[in-house]
Amino acid sequence: MAEPRRTGRSLEVLRAEAAEEIAVLVEHRSRAGEDPWEFMPTLPTVDEQVVLILRAEAVELDAAIGQRSAHWAGHPASGQGTELGEEYHRLRRIALLHPELTPAVWKLMGALPGPG
């Protein structure tokens, strides 16, 4: 069973946790015989992993308290009450709480063009 995370962690602590998770993924996939040259580009950056961690915690919290973000989904650009709208606002809250993660949030939402 996964160990529960503490709330209110600093961005530095979140980044350290994310880097550790990525390192575990790299080791696991390497030991499974995968070529790092093949899978490394598919792994999230540290900031993207932080966003994924915070998103997962938000989903768990919403489920635990039985509250959904649908009341936030009324904005026309957010999917108007759809699951996509909930996801939009969940990720937006992460960007508002941690402005340094905004580029990673937008990348994960598919709003930033890829490299090149």
DSSP file (Angstrom, degrees, kcal/mol; ACC not computed):
  #  RESIDUE AA STRUCTURE BP1 BP2  ACC     N-H-->O    O-->H-N    N-H-->O    O-->H-N    TCO  KAPPA ALPHA  PHI   PSI    X-CA   Y-CA   Z-CA
    1    1 A M              0   0    0      0, 0.0     2,-0.1     0, 0.0     0, 0.0   0.000 360.0 360.0 360.0 138.7    0.0    0.0    0.0
    2    2 A A        -     0   0    0      1,-0.1     3,-0.0     3,-0.0     0, 0.0  -0.379 360.0-112.2 -69.5 144.0    1.3    3.5   -0.9
    3    3 A E        -     0   0    0      1,-0.1    -1,-0.1    -2,-0.1     2,-0.0  -0.588  36.3-109.5 -76.6 134.1    2.4    5.7    1.9
    4    4 A P        -     0   0    0      0, 0.0     2,-0.2     0, 0.0    -1,-0.1  -0.359  33.3-127.6 -65.7 143.9    0.0    8.7    2.4
    5    5 A R        -     0   0    0      1,-0.0     2,-0.3    -3,-0.0    -3,-0.0  -0.606  16.5-116.6 -91.9 151.5    1.6   12.0    1.5
    6    6 A R        -     0   0    0     -2,-0.2     3,-0.4     1,-0.0     2,-0.2  -0.643  27.2-130.3 -83.8 143.1    1.7   15.0    3.7
    7    7 A T  S    S+     0   0    0     -2,-0.3    -1,-0.0     1,-0.2     0, 0.0  -0.500  84.3  41.1 -85.9 163.1   -0.1   18.1    2.5
    8    8 A G  S    S+     0   0    0      1,-0.2    -1,-0.2    -2,-0.2     2,-0.1   0.733  74.8 162.1  75.8  23.2    1.5   21.5    2.5
    9    9 A R        -     0   0    0     -3,-0.4    -1,-0.2     1,-0.1     2,-0.0  -0.457  40.5-111.3 -75.3 149.2    4.8   20.3    1.1
   10   10 A S     >  -     0   0    0     -2,-0.1     4,-2.5     1,-0.1     5,-0.2  -0.318  26.0-110.3 -73.1 162.2    7.1   22.9   -0.4
   11   11 A L  H  > S+     0   0    0      1,-0.2     4,-2.7     2,-0.2     5,-0.2   0.859 119.7  56.4 -61.9 -35.3    7.8   22.9   -4.1
   12   12 A E  H  > S+     0   0    0      2,-0.2     4,-2.0     1,-0.2    -1,-0.2   0.911 108.7  45.9 -63.4 -41.5   11.4   21.8   -3.4
   13   13 A V  H  > S+     0   0    0      2,-0.2     4,-2.5     1,-0.2    -2,-0.2   0.917 112.7  50.6 -67.1 -42.9   10.1   18.7   -1.5
   14   14 A L  H  X S+     0   0    0     -4,-2.5     4,-2.5     1,-0.2    -2,-0.2   0.906 110.5  49.6 -60.6 -41.8    7.6   17.9   -4.2
   15   15 A R  H  X S+     0   0    0     -4,-2.7     4,-2.6     2,-0.2    -1,-0.2   0.886 109.7  51.0 -65.8 -38.1   10.4   18.1   -6.8
   16   16 A A  H  X S+     0   0    0     -4,-2.0     4,-2.0     2,-0.2    -2,-0.2   0.918 111.5  47.8 -64.3 -42.7   12.6   15.8   -4.8
   17   17 A E  H  X S+     0   0    0     -4,-2.5     4,-2.3     2,-0.2    -2,-0.2   0.912 112.8  49.1 -62.5 -42.4    9.8   13.3   -4.5
   18   18 A A  H  X S+     0   0    0     -4,-2.5     4,-2.5     2,-0.2    -2,-0.2   0.916 109.7  50.7 -64.9 -43.5    9.1   13.6   -8.3
   19   19 A A  H  X S+     0   0    0     -4,-2.6     4,-2.3     1,-0.2    -1,-0.2   0.892 110.6  50.5 -61.3 -39.0   12.8   13.1   -9.1
   20   20 A E  H  X S+     0   0    0     -4,-2.0     4,-2.1     2,-0.2    -1,-0.2   0.912 109.6  50.0 -65.2 -42.4   12.8   10.0   -6.9
   21   21 A E  H  X S+     0   0    0     -4,-2.3     4,-2.2     2,-0.2    -2,-0.2   0.908 111.2  48.8 -62.9 -41.2    9.7    8.6   -8.6
   22   22 A I  H  X S+     0   0    0     -4,-2.5     4,-2.6     1,-0.2    -1,-0.2   0.911 109.4  52.5 -64.7 -41.7   11.2    9.1  -12.0
   23   23 A A  H  X S+     0   0    0     -4,-2.3     4,-2.5     1,-0.2    -1,-0.2   0.889 108.5  50.7 -61.4 -38.7   14.5    7.5  -10.9
   24   24 A V  H  X S+     0   0    0     -4,-2.1     4,-2.8     2,-0.2    -1,-0.2   0.913 109.9  50.3 -65.0 -42.1   12.5    4.4   -9.7
   25   25 A L  H  X S+     0   0    0     -4,-2.2     4,-2.7     2,-0.2     5,-0.3   0.923 111.0  49.1 -60.5 -44.3   10.7    4.3  -13.1
   26   26 A V  H  X S+     0   0    0     -4,-2.6     4,-2.4     2,-0.2     5,-0.2   0.937 113.7  45.5 -61.6 -47.4   14.1    4.4  -14.9
   27   27 A E  H  X S+     0   0    0     -4,-2.5     4,-2.8     2,-0.2     5,-0.2   0.930 113.8  49.1 -62.7 -45.3   15.6    1.7  -12.8
   28   28 A H  H  X S+     0   0    0     -4,-2.8     4,-1.3     1,-0.2    -2,-0.2   0.932 114.9  43.4 -60.7 -47.3   12.5   -0.5  -13.1
   29   29 A R  H  <>S+     0   0    0     -4,-2.7     5,-2.3    -5,-0.2    -1,-0.2   0.868 114.1  51.1 -69.1 -35.5   12.3   -0.2  -16.9
   30   30 A S  H ><5S+     0   0    0     -4,-2.4     3,-1.6    -5,-0.3    -2,-0.2   0.923 110.0  48.9 -66.2 -43.5   16.0   -0.7  -17.3
   31   31 A R  H 3<5S+     0   0    0     -4,-2.8    -1,-0.2     1,-0.3    -2,-0.2   0.772 104.1  61.2 -66.6 -24.7   16.0   -3.8  -15.2
   32   32 A A  T 3<5S-     0   0    0     -4,-1.3    -1,-0.3    -5,-0.2    -2,-0.2   0.461 125.2-103.7 -80.6   0.2   13.1   -5.1  -17.2
   33   33 A G  T < 5S+     0   0    0     -3,-1.6    -3,-0.2     1,-0.3     2,-0.1   0.498  71.8 145.2  95.4   3.8   15.4   -4.9  -20.3
   34   34 A E      < -     0   0    0     -5,-2.3    -1,-0.3     1,-0.1    -2,-0.1  -0.482  54.3-114.1 -76.2 148.6   14.1   -1.7  -21.9
   35   35 A D    >>  -     0   0    0      1,-0.1     3,-1.8    -2,-0.1     4,-1.7  -0.727  15.1-147.0 -83.9 118.4   16.6    0.5  -23.7
   36   36 A P  H 3> S+     0   0    0      0, 0.0     4,-2.4     0, 0.0    -1,-0.1   0.820  98.6  62.4 -55.9 -31.4   16.9    3.9  -21.9
   37   37 A W  H 34 S+     0   0    0      1,-0.2    -2,-0.0     2,-0.2    -3,-0.0   0.798 108.3  44.3 -63.9 -25.7   17.5    5.6  -25.2
   38   38 A E  H <4 S+     0   0    0     -3,-1.8    -1,-0.2     2,-0.1     4,-0.2   0.888 122.6  31.0 -84.6 -42.5   14.0    4.4  -26.2
   39   39 A F  H >X S+     0   0    0     -4,-1.7     3,-1.3     1,-0.2     4,-0.7   0.704  96.9  80.5 -96.7 -18.6   12.0    5.2  -23.1
   40   40 A M  G >< S+     0   0    0     -4,-2.4     3,-1.2     1,-0.3    -1,-0.2   0.893  90.9  54.2 -57.5 -41.6   13.7    8.3  -21.6
   41   41 A P  G 34 S+     0   0    0      0, 0.0    -1,-0.3     0, 0.0    -2,-0.1   0.733 105.2  56.0 -65.5 -17.6   12.0   10.8  -24.0
   42   42 A T  G <4 S+     0   0    0     -3,-1.3    -2,-0.2    -4,-0.2    -3,-0.1   0.623  87.3  96.8 -88.4 -12.1    8.6    9.4  -23.0
   43   43 A L  S << S-     0   0    0     -3,-1.2     2,-0.1    -4,-0.7   -21,-0.0  -0.448  80.8-108.7 -76.5 149.8    9.1   10.1  -19.2
   44   44 A P        -     0   0    0      0, 0.0    -1,-0.1     0, 0.0    -2,-0.1  -0.354  32.2-109.2 -71.3 156.9    7.7   13.3  -17.7
   45   45 A T     >  -     0   0    0      1,-0.1     4,-2.5    -2,-0.1     5,-0.2  -0.293  38.1 -99.2 -71.7 170.9   10.0   16.0  -16.6
   46   46 A V  H  > S+     0   0    0      1,-0.2     4,-2.2     2,-0.2     5,-0.1   0.935 126.1  47.4 -59.8 -46.0   10.3   16.6  -12.9
   47   47 A D  H  > S+     0   0    0      1,-0.2     4,-2.3     2,-0.2    -1,-0.2   0.886 111.0  51.2 -65.3 -37.6    7.8   19.5  -12.9
   48   48 A E  H  > S+     0   0    0      2,-0.2     4,-2.3     1,-0.2    -1,-0.2   0.899 109.6  50.7 -63.9 -39.0    5.4   17.4  -15.0
   49   49 A Q  H  X S+     0   0    0     -4,-2.5     4,-2.5     2,-0.2    -2,-0.2   0.884 107.5  53.4 -65.7 -37.6    5.7   14.6  -12.5
   50   50 A V  H  X S+     0   0    0     -4,-2.2     4,-2.8     2,-0.2     5,-0.2   0.939 109.1  48.9 -59.8 -46.2    5.0   17.1   -9.6
   51   51 A V  H  X S+     0   0    0     -4,-2.3     4,-2.7     1,-0.2    -2,-0.2   0.914 110.9  50.3 -60.4 -42.5    1.8   18.1  -11.5
   52   52 A L  H  X S+     0   0    0     -4,-2.3     4,-2.3     2,-0.2    -1,-0.2   0.886 111.0  49.2 -63.5 -38.4    0.8   14.5  -11.9
   53   53 A I  H  X S+     0   0    0     -4,-2.5     4,-2.2     2,-0.2    -2,-0.2   0.949 113.8  45.1 -63.5 -49.2    1.4   13.8   -8.2
   54   54 A L  H  X S+     0   0    0     -4,-2.8     4,-2.1     1,-0.2    -2,-0.2   0.869 112.3  52.2 -64.4 -36.9   -0.6   16.9   -7.2
   55   55 A R  H  X S+     0   0    0     -4,-2.7     4,-2.4    -5,-0.2    -1,-0.2   0.930 109.0  49.5 -64.1 -45.5   -3.4   16.0   -9.6
   56   56 A A  H  X S+     0   0    0     -4,-2.3     4,-2.3     1,-0.2    -2,-0.2   0.897 111.2  49.9 -61.1 -40.2   -3.6   12.4   -8.2
   57   57 A E  H  X S+     0   0    0     -4,-2.2     4,-2.5     2,-0.2    -1,-0.2   0.885 109.8  50.9 -65.3 -38.1   -3.8   13.8   -4.7
   58   58 A A  H  X S+     0   0    0     -4,-2.1     4,-2.7     2,-0.2    -2,-0.2   0.896 109.8  49.8 -66.2 -40.2   -6.6   16.2   -5.8
   59   59 A V  H  X S+     0   0    0     -4,-2.4     4,-2.2     2,-0.2    -2,-0.2   0.930 112.4  47.7 -62.8 -45.3   -8.6   13.3   -7.3
   60   60 A E  H  X S+     0   0    0     -4,-2.3     4,-2.6     2,-0.2    -2,-0.2   0.908 112.9  48.6 -61.6 -43.0   -8.2   11.3   -4.1
   61   61 A L  H  X S+     0   0    0     -4,-2.5     4,-2.3     2,-0.2     6,-0.3   0.922 110.0  50.8 -65.0 -44.3   -9.2   14.2   -2.0
   62   62 A D  H  X>S+     0   0    0     -4,-2.7     5,-1.9     1,-0.2     4,-0.6   0.910 114.1  45.3 -58.5 -42.2  -12.3   14.9   -4.2
   63   63 A A  H  <5S+     0   0    0     -4,-2.2     3,-0.4     3,-0.2    -2,-0.2   0.892 110.8  53.5 -68.7 -39.7  -13.3   11.3   -3.9
   64   64 A A  H  <5S+     0   0    0     -4,-2.6    -2,-0.2     1,-0.2    -1,-0.2   0.872 116.7  36.6 -65.7 -37.3  -12.7   11.2   -0.2
   65   65 A I  H  <5S-     0   0    0     -4,-2.3    -1,-0.2     2,-0.2    -2,-0.2   0.455 108.1-123.7 -96.1   0.3  -14.9   14.1    0.6
   66   66 A G  T  <5 +     0   0    0     -4,-0.6     2,-0.5    -3,-0.4    -3,-0.2   0.768  67.4 131.5  68.5  25.1  -17.4   13.2   -2.1
   67   67 A Q      < -     0   0    0     -5,-1.9     2,-0.3    -6,-0.3    -1,-0.2  -0.929  38.9-163.0-115.6 133.8  -17.1   16.6   -3.8
   68   68 A R    >   -     0   0    0     -2,-0.5     3,-0.5    -3,-0.1     4,-0.0  -0.747  27.0-124.5-109.4 161.9  -16.5   17.0   -7.5
   69   69 A S  G >> S+     0   0    0     -2,-0.3     3,-2.0     1,-0.2     4,-0.5   0.195  75.7 115.5 -88.9  16.6  -15.3   20.1   -9.2
   70   70 A A  G >4  +     0   0    0      1,-0.3     3,-1.3     2,-0.2    -1,-0.2   0.818  66.0  65.0 -60.3 -30.5  -18.3   20.3  -11.5
   71   71 A H  G <4 S+     0   0    0     -3,-0.5     3,-0.4     1,-0.3    -1,-0.3   0.734 102.4  50.5 -65.6 -18.6  -19.5   23.6  -10.0
   72   72 A W  G X4 S+     0   0    0     -3,-2.0     3,-0.9     1,-0.2    -1,-0.3   0.587  90.5  81.3 -87.4 -12.3  -16.3   25.1  -11.4
   73   73 A A  T <<  +     0   0    0     -3,-1.3     8,-1.2    -4,-0.5     9,-0.3   0.258  60.0  97.4 -84.3  15.1  -16.9   23.7  -14.9
   74   74 A G  T 3   +     0   0    0     -3,-0.4    -1,-0.2     6,-0.2    -2,-0.1   0.626  51.9 108.6 -78.4 -12.5  -19.4   26.4  -15.9
   75   75 A H  S X >S-     0   0    0     -3,-0.9     3,-2.2     1,-0.1     5,-1.0  -0.461  75.4-129.9 -66.0 132.7  -16.7   28.4  -17.8
   76   76 A P  G > 5S+     0   0    0      0, 0.0     3,-0.7     0, 0.0    -1,-0.1   0.802 106.1  51.5 -56.6 -30.7  -17.4   28.1  -21.5
   77   77 A A  G 3 5S+     0   0    0      1,-0.2    -2,-0.1     2,-0.1    -3,-0.1   0.483  99.2  68.5 -84.1  -0.8  -13.8   27.2  -22.3
   78   78 A S  G < 5S-     0   0    0     -3,-2.2    10,-0.3    -5,-0.1    -1,-0.2   0.399 117.6 -92.3-104.8   4.7  -13.7   24.5  -19.7
   79   79 A G  T < 5 -     0   0    0     -3,-0.7     3,-0.4    -4,-0.3     6,-0.2   0.458  53.5-105.9 101.5   0.1  -16.0   21.9  -21.1
   80   80 A Q  S   <S-     0   0    0     -5,-1.0    -6,-0.2     1,-0.2    -1,-0.1   0.906  88.8 -24.7  43.4  71.8  -19.2   23.0  -19.4
   81   81 A G  S    S+     0   0    0     -8,-1.2    -1,-0.2     1,-0.2     2,-0.1   0.555 107.5 126.3  80.8   9.0  -19.8   20.4  -16.7
   82   82 A T  S  > S-     0   0    0     -3,-0.4     4,-1.8    -9,-0.3    -1,-0.2  -0.403  78.0-103.9 -91.8 171.7  -17.9   17.6  -18.4
   83   83 A E  H  > S+     0   0    0      1,-0.2     4,-2.4     2,-0.2     5,-0.2   0.868 124.3  57.9 -60.1 -36.1  -15.1   15.5  -17.0
   84   84 A L  H  > S+     0   0    0      1,-0.2     4,-2.6     2,-0.2    -1,-0.2   0.886 103.5  52.3 -61.4 -38.8  -12.8   17.6  -19.2
   85   85 A G  H  > S+     0   0    0     -6,-0.2     4,-2.2     2,-0.2    -1,-0.2   0.899 108.7  49.7 -64.2 -40.9  -14.0   20.7  -17.4
   86   86 A E  H  X S+     0   0    0     -4,-1.8     4,-2.3     2,-0.2    -2,-0.2   0.921 112.0  48.0 -62.4 -43.6  -13.2   19.2  -14.0
   87   87 A E  H  X S+     0   0    0     -4,-2.4     4,-2.7     1,-0.2     5,-0.3   0.913 108.6  54.9 -64.0 -42.5   -9.8   18.2  -15.2
   88   88 A Y  H  X S+     0   0    0     -4,-2.6     4,-2.2   -10,-0.3    -1,-0.2   0.930 112.9  41.8 -55.2 -48.4   -9.2   21.7  -16.5
   89   89 A H  H  X S+     0   0    0     -4,-2.2     4,-2.2     2,-0.2    -1,-0.2   0.837 111.5  54.8 -73.2 -32.3  -10.0   23.3  -13.2
   90   90 A R  H  X S+     0   0    0     -4,-2.3     4,-1.4     2,-0.2    -2,-0.2   0.946 113.9  41.4 -63.2 -47.2   -8.1   20.7  -11.2
   91   91 A L  H  X S+     0   0    0     -4,-2.7     4,-2.1     1,-0.2    -2,-0.2   0.872 112.0  55.8 -68.5 -36.3   -5.0   21.5  -13.2
   92   92 A R  H  X S+     0   0    0     -4,-2.2     4,-2.3    -5,-0.3    -1,-0.2   0.896 104.3  53.7 -62.4 -40.0   -5.7   25.2  -13.1
   93   93 A R  H  X S+     0   0    0     -4,-2.2     4,-2.4     2,-0.2    -1,-0.2   0.893 106.8  52.4 -61.2 -38.9   -5.8   25.1   -9.3
   94   94 A I  H  X S+     0   0    0     -4,-1.4     4,-2.3     1,-0.2    -2,-0.2   0.934 109.8  48.1 -62.1 -45.4   -2.3   23.4   -9.3
   95   95 A A  H  < S+     0   0    0     -4,-2.1     7,-0.3     1,-0.2    -2,-0.2   0.865 112.5  49.3 -64.2 -35.9   -1.0   26.2  -11.5
   96   96 A L  H  < S+     0   0    0     -4,-2.3    -1,-0.2     1,-0.2    -2,-0.2   0.881 114.3  44.5 -70.7 -37.7   -2.5   28.9   -9.2
   97   97 A L  H  < S+     0   0    0     -4,-2.4    -2,-0.2     1,-0.3    -1,-0.2   0.823 128.9  26.9 -74.0 -31.3   -1.1   27.3   -6.1
   98   98 A H    ><  -     0   0    0     -4,-2.3     3,-2.6    -5,-0.2    -1,-0.3  -0.711  67.1-179.4-133.3  80.0    2.4   26.7   -7.7
   99   99 A P  G >  S+     0   0    0      0, 0.0     3,-1.6     0, 0.0    -1,-0.1   0.771  80.3  67.2 -54.8 -27.4    3.0   29.3  -10.4
  100  100 A E  G 3  S+     0   0    0      1,-0.3     4,-0.2     2,-0.1    -5,-0.1   0.733  97.9  54.4 -65.3 -19.9    6.4   27.8  -11.2
  101  101 A L  G <> S+     0   0    0     -3,-2.6     4,-2.5    -7,-0.2     3,-0.3   0.430  76.5 103.0 -92.2  -0.3    4.5   24.7  -12.4
  102  102 A T  H <> S+     0   0    0     -3,-1.6     4,-2.8    -4,-0.3     5,-0.3   0.889  78.7  50.9 -54.6 -46.2    2.4   26.6  -14.9
  103  103 A P  H  > S+     0   0    0      0, 0.0     4,-2.3     0, 0.0    -1,-0.2   0.909 112.4  47.5 -59.3 -38.9    4.4   25.6  -18.0
  104  104 A A  H  > S+     0   0    0     -3,-0.3     4,-2.5    -4,-0.2    -2,-0.2   0.897 111.4  51.1 -67.7 -39.1    4.2   22.0  -17.0
  105  105 A V  H  X S+     0   0    0     -4,-2.5     4,-1.9     2,-0.2    -1,-0.2   0.950 112.2  46.0 -61.3 -49.0    0.5   22.3  -16.4
  106  106 A W  H  <>S+     0   0    0     -4,-2.8     5,-2.6     1,-0.2     6,-0.7   0.886 111.9  51.8 -63.7 -37.9   -0.1   23.8  -19.8
  107  107 A K  H ><5S+     0   0    0     -4,-2.3     3,-1.2    -5,-0.3    -1,-0.2   0.929 110.3  48.2 -63.6 -43.5    2.1   21.2  -21.5
  108  108 A L  H 3<5S+     0   0    0     -4,-2.5    -1,-0.2     1,-0.3    -2,-0.2   0.812 108.4  54.5 -67.8 -28.6    0.1   18.4  -19.8
  109  109 A M  T 3<5S-     0   0    0     -4,-1.9    -1,-0.3    -5,-0.2    -2,-0.2   0.534 116.2-118.2 -79.8  -5.3   -3.1   20.1  -20.9
  110  110 A G  T < 5S+     0   0    0     -3,-1.2    -3,-0.2    -4,-0.4    -2,-0.1   0.673  81.0 120.4  81.4  16.8   -1.8   20.0  -24.4
  111  111 A A      < +     0   0    0     -5,-2.6    -4,-0.2    -6,-0.2    -5,-0.1   0.679  55.1  72.9 -90.7 -17.7   -1.8   23.8  -24.8
  112  112 A L  S    S-     0   0    0     -6,-0.7     2,-0.1    -9,-0.1    -2,-0.0  -0.784  86.0-115.4 -98.5 140.9    1.9   24.3  -25.5
  113  113 A P        -     0   0    0      0, 0.0     3,-0.1     0, 0.0    -2,-0.1  -0.386  36.0-108.5 -68.1 150.9    3.4   23.4  -28.8
  114  114 A G        -     0   0    0      1,-0.2    -7,-0.0    -4,-0.1     0, 0.0  -0.206  49.5 -70.6 -71.3 169.6    6.0   20.6  -28.7
  115  115 A P              0   0    0      0, 0.0    -1,-0.2     0, 0.0     0, 0.0  -0.273 360.0 360.0 -61.9 145.1    9.7   21.3  -29.2
  116  116 A G              0   0    0     -3,-0.1    -2,-0.1     0, 0.0     0, 0.0   0.444 360.0 360.0 100.6 360.0   10.8   22.2  -32.7
